[in-house]
């Protein structure tokens, strides 16, 4: 090894998560209530920014199936209940390995 560079990274702040989700939604042509953005921010703090952003599309599908063009907090919460982020999924697999992995 010739050299080592250590870069310290910090978790995203809630307002940064809101801004990133807002930008991602705009790029995808989605409209969200302010409360939905705040919910995504809370989810992003709890899980990851990637997971929070991945909830945008299914949340939009729920809103449209309900006859709405705007994603609500309830849409985001319902999607969060339906899906699992990568960390929670990995934890579940470890805790229940005997059910999934033959030894």
C-alpha positions in Angstrom: 0.0 0.0 0.0 1.5 3.3 -1.1 -0.7 5.6 0.9 -3.9 5.9 2.7 -6.5 8.6 2.6 -9.2 8.7 5.3 -12.2 10.7 4.6 -14.6 11.3 7.5 -18.2 11.3 6.4 -21.1 12.6 8.5 -24.7 11.4 8.4 -27.1 13.6 6.4 -29.0 16.2 8.5 -32.8 16.1 8.3 -33.0 19.3 6.2 -30.5 17.8 3.7 -32.6 14.7 3.4 -35.6 16.8 2.7 -33.7 18.8 0.1 -32.4 15.7 -1.7 -35.8 14.0 -1.7 -37.4 17.2 -3.0 -34.8 17.3 -5.8 -35.3 13.6 -6.6 -39.1 14.1 -6.7 -38.8 17.1 -9.0 -36.6 15.1 -11.4 -39.1 12.3 -11.5 -42.0 14.8 -11.9 -43.6 13.9 -8.5 -45.4 16.3 -6.1 -45.3 15.8 -2.4 -47.0 17.4 0.6 -44.6 19.0 3.0 -45.6 16.4 5.6 -44.6 13.7 3.2 -41.2 15.2 2.8 -40.8 15.5 6.6 -41.8 11.8 6.9 -39.2 10.8 4.3 -36.6 12.8 6.3 -37.5 10.9 9.5 -37.3 7.6 7.6 -34.0 8.7 6.1 -32.6 9.4 9.5 -33.8 6.0 10.8 -32.6 4.0 7.8 -30.8 5.6 4.9 -31.1 8.3 2.3 -31.2 5.6 -0.4 -34.2 3.9 1.2 -36.1 7.2 1.7 -35.6 8.1 -1.9 -36.6 4.6 -3.1 -40.0 5.1 -1.3 -40.9 8.0 -3.7 -42.0 5.8 -6.6 -44.2 3.4 -4.7 -45.7 6.3 -2.7 -46.6 7.9 -6.0 -48.3 4.7 -7.1 -50.4 4.6 -3.9 -51.4 8.3 -4.4 -52.4 7.8 -8.0 -54.3 4.6 -7.2 -56.2 6.7 -4.6 -57.0 9.3 -7.3 -54.5 11.9 -6.1 -51.6 13.6 -7.9 -49.9 14.6 -4.6 -48.0 12.1 -2.3 -49.2 12.4 1.2 -47.6 11.4 4.5 -49.9 8.4 4.7 -48.7 7.2 1.3 -45.1 7.3 2.5 -46.0 5.6 5.8 -47.9 2.9 4.1 -44.9 2.2 1.7 -42.5 2.2 4.7 -44.7 -0.4 6.3 -44.7 -2.5 3.1 -41.0 -2.5 2.4 -37.8 -3.1 4.5 -34.6 -1.2 4.2 -31.3 -3.1 3.6 -30.1 -2.9 7.2 -33.4 -4.2 8.7 -33.5 -7.0 6.1 -29.9 -8.1 6.8 -30.7 -8.1 10.6 -33.8 -10.2 10.0 -31.8 -12.7 8.0 -29.2 -13.0 10.7 -31.8 -13.4 13.4 -33.7 -16.0 11.5 -30.9 -17.7 9.5 -32.1 -21.1 10.5 -35.3 -20.4 8.4 -33.5 -19.3 5.3 -30.0 -20.8 5.1 -29.5 -24.6 5.1 -26.4 -25.7 7.0 
